[in-house]
Amino acid sequence: MTIYVDLLFFDNFIMNFIILWIVDRLSGCNANPWRLAAAAAIGALYVIGSFWPTLYFLNNISFKLVLSAMMILLGFHIERWRDFLRLSAVFYMVTFLFGGVAFGILYFTNQNFMLANGGFYIHGYPVVTMIIAAVFAYIITGYCWRYMRARLDRKRLMMSAEVALDGKVVKANAMLDTGNVLHDPISNYPVVIAELSCIKELLPDALASIIQAGNEADIGAIMEALNESPCMLRFRLIPFNSIGQSNGMMVGFRPDYIKVFTPEQTIESKEIIIGICNSRLSQDDAYTMLLNPGLII
């Protein structure tokens, strides 16, 4: 196969620019297109140089790492090392995914291409193929990126909690729910929502059975269940609205205390209401309690 320098440069310039553009979109940097183009050109010139016999040392992995660092530093405005490391991780993820998608399409469409010395060369340069590869790489990378960020964000919001009532204590995995703005209408205390399963042993058996049967609105039955409980005055009904349910009622109680354990500190509060939920809060059982931001802030 005869390799033309101009096509070799153009192939790799377009590929590099697409990769850098996807990195920019995923990271939200809003980089200057001219800076991205300059970084893409540096990468393309590197490939041409790697084919030069006297510059064979450019094929060393250390030079390739230096090249990627140069492309990131040139293409994006970076102020902190943390930003550089984050962009580098996204850059390599997109590069590997884009390369895999592109080669897969070229293989199945029987396109004539060559990969040598870190360079990428397609005979005849099928632009449509590269565009399709870019679209697929962007969609797949975007989905993976959002998934990873969601997992990381949820991990940062995960905590452990301890609830006490009448001398009994239960522990549970909890997640800070920024959308939980529920407050008790009587005391105006923030409401922490807990699955019945995780606090069941704190409740009178008769009350737990009522909640499990979905009869929270049966005030008479609830009063009868609490009749002999020493903590009767701590229980109340909390009105709430949620998706698919309006004017709902939730049984709640004021505990002796709740302790929330974060990596930085332990938060303890007595001015809190525990709302009892009869359904699962997490599909993978990662947590059984939703913390109110008013407890943390």
C-alpha positions, -999 to +999 in steps of 0.1 A: +000+000+000+013+034-010+011+060+019+007+097+010+019+121+037-010+145+031-037+117+035-018+103+065-019+138+081-056+144+072-067+109+084-052+114+118-060+151+121-097+143+116-096+114+140-078+134+167-101+163+163-132+141+167-118+125+198-109+158+214-143+172+205-160+143+222-138+148+253-148+184+253-185+176+251-184+150+279-162+171+302-182+204+296-150+224+291-163+244+261-128+245+246-118+268+218-122+249+185-089+263+172-071+250+203-086+216+196-075+218+160-040+227+170-039+197+194-052+174+167-025+187+143+002+180+168-010+144+171-012+141+133+024+155+129+036+130+155+023+101+134+041+114+103+073+117+123+070+082+137+072+069+101+105+087+095+134+062+099+156+085+119+128+093+143+120+057+152+124+065+190+090+084+188+073+050+188+084+045+224+055+044+248+069+072+269+068+096+239+032+085+232+022+094+268+040+128+264+021+134+231-013+127+248-003+151+276+007+178+251-026+174+232-046+178+264-026+208+276-028+225+243-064+217+235-079+226+269-076+254+294-063+237+325-057+253+359-054+224+383-038+190+382-071+174+391-086+188+358-057+174+338-060+140+353-098+140+347-094+151+311-067+125+306-090+097+318-118+108+295-093+112+266-080+077+269-115+062+274-128+080+243-097+071+223-099+034+230-136+033+224-134+053+192-106+032+179-126+000+186-158+012+170-139+026+139-119-006+134-150-027+139-169-008+112-139-009+088-135-047+093-172-055+087-173-031+056-141-046+042-123-012+041-086-012+033-068+003+063-034+000+080-022+007+116+015+011+120+038+030+143+008+044+162-005+058+129-039+053+113-043+052+075-074+044+055-071+039+017-094+063-001-106+078+033-142+069+036-156+099+054-190+084+060-173+055+079-155+079+102-187+099+108-206+068+117-178+057+141-178+091+157-215+091+163-214+056+178-184+064+199-201+096+212-233+079+221-216+049+238-191+071+256-218+095+267-239+067+282-209+052+300-198+085+313-232+094+327-235+060+342-201+063+359-208+098+372-241+087+386-224+058+404-197+081+417-223+107+428-244+081+446-213+067+463-205+102+477-240+105+490-240+071+507-237+071+545-245+049+575-271+059+601-282+048+635-318+053+649-328+048+685-363+046+700-372+036+736-337+021+742-337+000+710-312+008+682-311-001+645-285+007+619-290+011+582-273+022+550-286+057+540-284+080+511-287+118+512-317+126+490-315+163+479-351+160+466-364+151+500-379+183+514-406+167+535-412+182+569-434+173+598-463+198+597-466+198+636-429+203+646-415+214+613-387+188+618-372+174+586-384+139+578-360+110+571-377+082+551-369+047+561-380+013+548-403-006+572-378-035+570-349-016+585-368-001+615-394-027+620-379-039+653-384-004+668-422-005+662-450-023+680-458-055+661-495-044+656-484-011+640-458-028+618-486-051+605-508-022+597-481-004+577-472-036+559-508-040+549-509-005+535-535+008+560-516+039+571-548+060+567-567+039+592-563+062+622-585+041+644-564+010+639-532+029+644-544+044+677-554+010+689-520-005+679-503+023+699-526+022+728-502+003+751-469+018+736-449+040+760-439+060+729-475+067+717-471+105+718-441+103+695-460+089+666-479+109+641-493+109+605-474+129+579-492+140+547-471+138+515-474+140+478-453+119+454-453+107+418-484+086+413-498+094+447-513+126+460-527+133+495-508+103+509-503+096+546-472+082+561-467+070+597-438+087+614-422+089+648-398+111+667-368+089+677-346+092+707-319+103+683-305+097+648-268+095+641-254+099+606-218+088+600-200+106+572-163+104+563-157+138+579-180+138+610-208+122+630-240+141+630-265+135+658-300+150+660-331+146+681-351+171+661-360+147+634-389+126+623-386+091+608-412+085+581-420+048+575-421+036+539-436+002+530-419+000+496-382-005+486-362+027+483-334+011+463-337-015+436-304-030+444-308-027+482-278-004+484-297+018+510-329+015+531-331+051+543-333+085+526-318+113+545-333+148+545-308+176+535-320+195+565-303+170+587-269+174+571-268+211+563 
